[in-house]
């Protein structure tokens, strides 16, 4: 319910774009500024090409299968510290 509310609110903003049915290929970086400026995405409906989405903020919400640790490593950053929370549901 929380995620749905945040999603609906974000989609009301004129400068927010949601790329559904797409795969993030890699971050786009400005080496001189030392920051991420967007992300290259492969739209699943258009398997022939990728596009670059420019952004001031890029959020990786892909979960357990995220490629972010490998991307950060390729950019020369240390691997993020991982935390695990055990949920005892049975």
MMTF fields as JSON, N, C-alpha, C and O atoms, coordinates in Angstrom:
{
  "mmtfVersion": "1.0.0",
  "mmtfProducer": "UNKNOWN",
  "numBonds": 359,
  "numAtoms": 360,
  "numGroups": 90,
  "numChains": 1,
  "numModels": 1,
  "chainsPerModel": [1],
  "groupsPerChain": [90],
  "chainIdList": ["A"],
  "bondAtomList": [4, 2, 8, 6, 12, 10, 16, 14, 20, 18, 24, 22, 28, 26, 32, 30, 36, 34, 40, 38, 44, 42, 48, 46, 52, 50, 56, 54, 60, 58, 64, 62, 68, 66, 72, 70, 76, 74, 80, 78, 84, 82, 88, 86, 92, 90, 96, 94, 100, 98, 104, 102, 108, 106, 112, 110, 116, 114, 120, 118, 124, 122, 128, 126, 132, 130, 136, 134, 140, 138, 144, 142, 148, 146, 152, 150, 156, 154, 160, 158, 164, 162, 168, 166, 172, 170, 176, 174, 180, 178, 184, 182, 188, 186, 192, 190, 196, 194, 200, 198, 204, 202, 208, 206, 212, 210, 216, 214, 220, 218, 224, 222, 228, 226, 232, 230, 236, 234, 240, 238, 244, 242, 248, 246, 252, 250, 256, 254, 260, 258, 264, 262, 268, 266, 272, 270, 276, 274, 280, 278, 284, 282, 288, 286, 292, 290, 296, 294, 300, 298, 304, 302, 308, 306, 312, 310, 316, 314, 320, 318, 324, 322, 328, 326, 332, 330, 336, 334, 340, 338, 344, 342, 348, 346, 352, 350, 356, 354],
  "bondOrderList": [1, 1, 1, 1, 1, 1, 1, 1, 1, 1, 1, 1, 1, 1, 1, 1, 1, 1, 1, 1, 1, 1, 1, 1, 1, 1, 1, 1, 1, 1, 1, 1, 1, 1, 1, 1, 1, 1, 1, 1, 1, 1, 1, 1, 1, 1, 1, 1, 1, 1, 1, 1, 1, 1, 1, 1, 1, 1, 1, 1, 1, 1, 1, 1, 1, 1, 1, 1, 1, 1, 1, 1, 1, 1, 1, 1, 1, 1, 1, 1, 1, 1, 1, 1, 1, 1, 1, 1, 1],
  "groupList": [{"groupName": "UNK", "atomNameList": ["N", "CA", "C", "O"], "elementList": ["N", "C", "C", "O"], "formalChargeList": [0, 0, 0, 0], "bondAtomList": [1, 0, 2, 1, 3, 2], "bondOrderList": [1, 1, 2], "singleLetterCode": "X", "chemCompType": "L-PEPTIDE LINKING"}],
  "groupTypeList": [0, 0, 0, 0, 0, 0, 0, 0, 0, 0, 0, 0, 0, 0, 0, 0, 0, 0, 0, 0, 0, 0, 0, 0, 0, 0, 0, 0, 0, 0, 0, 0, 0, 0, 0, 0, 0, 0, 0, 0, 0, 0, 0, 0, 0, 0, 0, 0, 0, 0, 0, 0, 0, 0, 0, 0, 0, 0, 0, 0, 0, 0, 0, 0, 0, 0, 0, 0, 0, 0, 0, 0, 0, 0, 0, 0, 0, 0, 0, 0, 0, 0, 0, 0, 0, 0, 0, 0, 0, 0],
  "groupIdList": [1, 2, 3, 4, 5, 6, 7, 8, 9, 10, 11, 12, 13, 14, 15, 16, 17, 18, 19, 20, 21, 22, 23, 24, 25, 26, 27, 28, 29, 30, 31, 32, 33, 34, 35, 36, 37, 38, 39, 40, 41, 42, 43, 44, 45, 46, 47, 48, 49, 50, 51, 52, 53, 54, 55, 56, 57, 58, 59, 60, 61, 62, 63, 64, 65, 66, 67, 68, 69, 70, 71, 72, 73, 74, 75, 76, 77, 78, 79, 80, 81, 82, 83, 84, 85, 86, 87, 88, 89, 90],
  "secStructList": [7, 2, 2, 2, 2, 2, 2, 2, 2, 2, 2, 6, 1, 6, 6, 7, 7, 7, 7, 7, 1, 3, 3, 3, 3, 3, 3, 3, 3, 3, 6, 6, 6, 6, 3, 3, 3, 3, 3, 3, 3, 3, 3, 6, 6, 7, 6, 6, 7, 3, 3, 3, 3, 3, 7, 1, 7, 7, 7, 7, 7, 7, 4, 4, 4, 7, 7, 2, 2, 2, 2, 2, 2, 2, 6, 6, 7, 7, 7, 7, 7, 7, 7, 7, 7, 7, 7, 7, 7, 7],
  "xCoordList": [0.815, 0.0, 0.871, 0.579, 1.93, 2.838, 3.509, 3.565, 4.019, 4.693, 3.745, 4.143, 2.486, 1.509, 1.236, 1.13, 1.124, 0.891, 2.058, 1.855, 3.276, 4.463, 4.532, 4.815, 4.278, 4.317, 3.303, 3.634, 2.058, 1.024, 1.405, 1.21, 1.941, 2.327, 3.481, 3.468, 4.469, 5.61, 5.18, 5.681, 4.257, 3.826, 3.023, 2.808, 2.581, 1.892, 2.872, 2.474, 4.138, 5.143, 5.537, 5.781, 5.601, 5.881, 7.296, 7.527, 8.235, 9.623, 10.035, 11.226, 9.052, 9.335, 8.851, 7.732, 9.719, 9.38, 9.591, 10.633, 8.624, 8.715, 8.917, 8.114, 9.979, 10.269, 9.894, 10.734, 8.636, 8.186, 8.669, 8.953, 8.756, 9.165, 10.497, 10.634, 11.461, 12.78, 13.845, 13.571, 15.048, 16.177, 17.239, 17.588, 17.748, 18.857, 20.127, 20.441, 20.852, 22.077, 23.305, 24.193, 23.351, 24.507, 24.231, 23.434, 24.889, 24.752, 25.543, 26.534, 25.102, 25.822, 26.478, 25.808, 27.782, 28.519, 29.214, 29.593, 29.369, 30.192, 31.462, 31.49, 32.51, 33.757, 34.369, 34.933, 34.261, 34.838, 34.135, 34.777, 32.806, 32.035, 31.987, 31.643, 32.333, 32.32, 30.934, 30.723, 29.972, 28.606, 27.862, 28.228, 26.813, 25.933, 24.974, 24.39, 24.819, 23.956, 22.763, 21.968, 22.637, 21.526, 21.772, 22.625, 21.001, 21.127, 20.768, 19.861, 21.505, 21.158, 20.18, 20.42, 19.068, 18.033, 17.736, 17.836, 17.371, 16.921, 15.431, 14.986, 14.66, 13.209, 12.862, 13.254, 12.142, 11.847, 10.973, 11.012, 10.19, 9.356, 10.177, 9.725, 11.374, 12.246, 13.61, 14.545, 13.714, 14.932, 16.126, 17.237, 15.926, 17.03, 17.898, 19.052, 17.381, 18.175, 17.997, 17.018, 18.974, 18.933, 18.833, 19.165, 18.374, 18.317, 18.907, 18.926, 19.384, 19.925, 18.881, 18.359, 18.587, 17.672, 18.531, 19.208, 18.511, 19.242, 18.47, 17.239, 19.19, 18.509, 19.394, 20.617, 18.766, 19.465, 19.537, 20.419, 18.61, 18.567, 18.218, 17.232, 19.028, 18.768, 18.602, 19.476, 17.489, 17.207, 17.182, 16.446, 17.987, 17.97, 17.027, 17.353, 15.871, 14.882, 14.697, 13.617, 15.747, 15.623, 15.725, 15.465, 16.094, 16.097, 17.294, 18.406, 17.055, 18.116, 18.986, 20.176, 18.421, 19.172, 19.869, 20.262, 20.025, 20.603, 22.029, 22.819, 22.333, 23.683, 24.481, 25.631, 23.89, 24.562, 25.938, 26.862, 26.119, 27.464, 28.526, 29.636, 28.198, 29.156, 29.4, 30.53, 28.333, 28.492, 29.368, 30.244, 29.138, 29.953, 31.404, 32.308, 31.633, 32.99, 33.673, 34.834, 32.961, 33.525, 33.857, 34.755, 33.139, 33.394, 34.47, 34.827, 34.989, 36.061, 35.608, 36.406, 34.331, 33.822, 33.865, 33.804, 33.97, 33.977, 32.597, 31.577, 32.596, 31.331, 30.552, 31.124, 29.247, 28.456, 28.373, 28.391, 28.283, 28.119, 26.71, 25.74, 26.605, 25.306, 24.809, 25.585, 23.506, 22.854, 21.775, 21.133, 21.573, 20.522, 19.625, 20.102, 18.356, 17.378, 16.676, 16.071, 16.755, 16.097, 14.638, 14.336, 13.754, 12.321, 11.907, 12.01, 11.446, 11.099, 9.605, 8.822, 9.235, 7.835, 7.78, 8.557, 6.89, 6.805, 5.388, 5.14],
  "yCoordList": [-1.18, 0.0, 1.26, 2.222, 1.249, 2.399, 2.61, 3.731, 1.52, 1.629, 2.132, 2.929, 1.676, 2.127, 3.62, 4.34, 4.085, 5.51, 6.372, 7.43, 5.929, 6.676, 6.686, 7.723, 5.556, 5.464, 6.408, 7.145, 6.38, 7.255, 8.725, 9.518, 9.085, 10.485, 10.899, 11.995, 10.04, 10.363, 10.541, 11.427, 9.706, 9.791, 11.056, 11.396, 11.75, 13.028, 14.164, 15.221, 13.958, 15.002, 15.084, 14.054, 16.288, 16.43, 16.011, 15.674, 16.027, 15.71, 14.3, 14.001, 13.426, 12.035, 11.145, 11.288, 10.223, 9.287, 7.874, 7.564, 7.033, 5.634, 4.81, 4.889, 4.025, 3.183, 1.747, 0.968, 1.41, 0.052, -0.894, -0.481, -2.168, -3.209, -2.848, -2.895, -2.494, -2.132, -2.668, -2.976, -2.772, -3.242, -2.156, -1.577, -1.884, -0.942, -1.652, -2.74, -1.042, -1.646, -1.184, -1.978, 0.117, 0.68, 2.138, 2.796, 2.637, 4.063, 4.878, 4.405, 6.093, 7.031, 8.037, 8.635, 8.217, 9.041, 10.207, 10.14, 11.263, 12.406, 12.286, 12.652, 11.771, 11.534, 12.792, 12.762, 13.9, 15.15, 15.635, 16.138, 15.48, 15.921, 14.843, 15.128, 13.599, 12.5, 12.124, 11.842, 12.12, 11.785, 11.071, 11.155, 10.369, 9.692, 10.731, 11.525, 10.715, 11.698, 11.052, 11.742, 9.741, 9.051, 7.561, 7.036, 6.889, 5.435, 5.023, 5.582, 4.025, 3.456, 2.326, 1.459, 2.337, 1.324, 0.629, 1.215, -0.63, -1.43, -1.614, -2.28, -1.022, -1.181, -2.543, -2.864, -3.349, -4.718, -4.78, -5.765, -3.751, -3.74, -3.416, -3.656, -2.874, -2.485, -3.117, -2.449, -4.402, -5.13, -4.756, -5.218, -3.929, -3.571, -2.44, -2.317, -1.617, -0.478, -0.107, -0.47, 0.626, 1.137, 2.646, 3.259, 3.235, 4.688, 5.157, 4.42, 6.376, 6.97, 7.887, 8.785, 7.646, 8.518, 9.416, 8.923, 10.706, 11.664, 11.856, 11.851, 12.024, 12.152, 12.836, 12.693, 13.575, 14.135, 13.106, 13.174, 12.156, 11.113, 9.794, 9.706, 8.78, 7.437, 6.519, 6.468, 5.791, 4.887, 3.462, 3.156, 2.601, 1.182, 0.482, 0.296, 0.1, -0.598, -2.022, -2.597, -2.59, -3.911, -5.048, -6.198, -4.759, -5.784, -6.701, -6.287, -7.946, -8.931, -9.142, -9.43, -9.006, -9.23, -7.986, -7.946, -6.991, -5.72, -5.865, -6.663, -5.085, -5.036, -3.871, -3.661, -3.118, -1.943, -2.237, -1.458, -3.326, -3.577, -3.705, -3.197, -4.373, -4.513, -3.168, -2.855, -2.364, -1.044, -0.152, 0.546, -0.171, 0.647, 0.209, 1.044, -1.108, -1.633, -1.162, -0.754, -1.215, -0.776, 0.71, 1.151, 1.481, 2.924, 3.244, 4.407, 2.202, 2.409, 2.636, 3.051, 2.369, 2.527, 1.196, 0.134, 1.257, 0.043, -0.611, 0.053, -1.92, -2.658, -2.2, -2.085, -1.935, -1.503, -2.594, -3.783, -2.188, -3.127, -3.714, -2.986, -4.997, -5.66, -5.953, -6.277, -5.832, -6.178, -7.202, -7.14, -8.136, -9.138, -9.115, -9.019, -9.202, -9.262, -10.605, -10.917, -11.405, -12.7, -12.517, -11.918, -13.034, -12.994, -14.415, -15.322, -14.598, -15.93, -16.189, -16.152, -16.452, -16.763, -18.22, -18.646, -18.957, -20.369, -20.868, -22.039],
  "zCoordList": [0.0, 0.0, 0.0, -0.711, 0.793, 0.839, -0.515, -1.02, -1.1, -2.392, -3.468, -4.318, -3.447, -4.428, -4.269, -5.262, -3.033, -2.79, -3.244, -3.84, -2.966, -3.402, -4.925, -5.525, -5.547, -7.011, -7.657, -8.586, -7.153, -7.725, -7.569, -8.49, -6.416, -6.178, -7.084, -7.645, -7.229, -8.094, -9.544, -10.237, -10.006, -11.393, -11.676, -12.84, -10.651, -10.838, -11.107, -11.596, -10.795, -10.984, -12.461, -13.09, -13.016, -14.442, -14.845, -16.006, -13.916, -14.274, -13.867, -13.788, -13.608, -13.261, -14.394, -14.886, -14.795, -15.872, -15.368, -14.79, -15.581, -15.2, -16.462, -17.393, -16.498, -17.659, -17.307, -16.857, -17.515, -17.227, -18.313, -19.437, -17.96, -18.907, -19.56, -20.782, -18.744, -19.25, -18.304, -17.144, -18.817, -18.029, -17.986, -19.015, -16.795, -16.659, -17.114, -16.63, -18.036, -18.556, -17.801, -17.491, -17.503, -16.804, -16.466, -17.134, -15.432, -15.138, -16.149, -16.705, -16.376, -17.233, -16.289, -15.448, -16.433, -15.48, -16.155, -17.325, -15.401, -15.785, -14.963, -13.788, -15.585, -14.873, -14.291, -13.197, -15.014, -14.531, -13.27, -12.348, -13.233, -12.069, -10.988, -9.841, -11.354, -10.395, -9.925, -8.745, -10.868, -10.46, -11.573, -12.745, -11.182, -12.129, -12.702, -11.966, -14.023, -14.688, -15.387, -16.026, -15.268, -15.905, -15.929, -15.213, -16.773, -16.887, -18.319, -18.935, -18.831, -20.137, -19.89, -19.051, -20.628, -20.447, -21.762, -22.84, -21.642, -22.773, -22.596, -21.662, -23.492, -23.429, -23.989, -25.111, -23.24, -23.652, -24.886, -25.624, -25.119, -26.32, -27.564, -28.684, -27.379, -28.48, -28.238, -27.796, -28.53, -28.189, -29.054, -28.793, -30.078, -30.968, -30.443, -30.853, -29.553, -29.143, -27.695, -27.042, -27.217, -25.852, -25.922, -26.937, -24.839, -24.782, -23.469, -22.483, -23.464, -22.251, -21.644, -22.305, -20.379, -19.644, -18.755, -17.852, -18.996, -18.169, -16.874, -16.872, -15.775, -14.488, -13.461, -13.481, -12.57, -11.412, -10.289, -9.433, -10.297, -9.281, -9.962, -10.694, -9.717, -10.238, -9.036, -8.17, -8.974, -7.872, -8.409, -9.347, -7.813, -8.174, -7.209, -6.037, -7.7, -6.873, -7.376, -7.239, -7.958, -8.567, -7.564, -7.917, -6.337, -5.307, -5.342, -5.668, -5.003, -4.808, -6.046, -5.915, -7.236, -8.471, -8.999, -10.164, -8.173, -8.595, -9.125, -8.621, -10.141, -10.692, -10.114, -10.499, -9.201, -8.634, -8.036, -8.267, -7.276, -6.737, -7.833, -7.678, -8.927, -10.035, -10.713, -11.087, -10.874, -11.489, -10.626, -11.138, -9.326, -8.423, -8.458, -8.448, -8.499, -8.58, -9.858, -9.827, -10.982, -12.264, -12.257, -12.975, -11.452, -11.346, -10.31, -10.121, -9.635, -8.67, -7.237, -6.396, -6.945, -5.589, -4.856, -5.476, -3.538, -2.723, -2.746, -2.926, -2.559, -2.499, -1.272, -0.188, -1.425, -0.277, 0.793, 0.475, 2.047, 3.15, 3.075, 2.868, 3.241, 3.183, 4.586, 5.485, 4.755, 6.007, 5.706, 4.658, 6.61, 6.444, 7.68, 8.811, 7.447, 8.536, 8.436, 7.41, 9.501, 9.511, 9.918, 10.95, 9.102, 9.406, 9.754, 8.928, 10.96, 11.448, 11.256, 12.206, 10.006, 9.696, 9.255, 8.401, 9.82, 9.446, 9.476, 9.187]
}
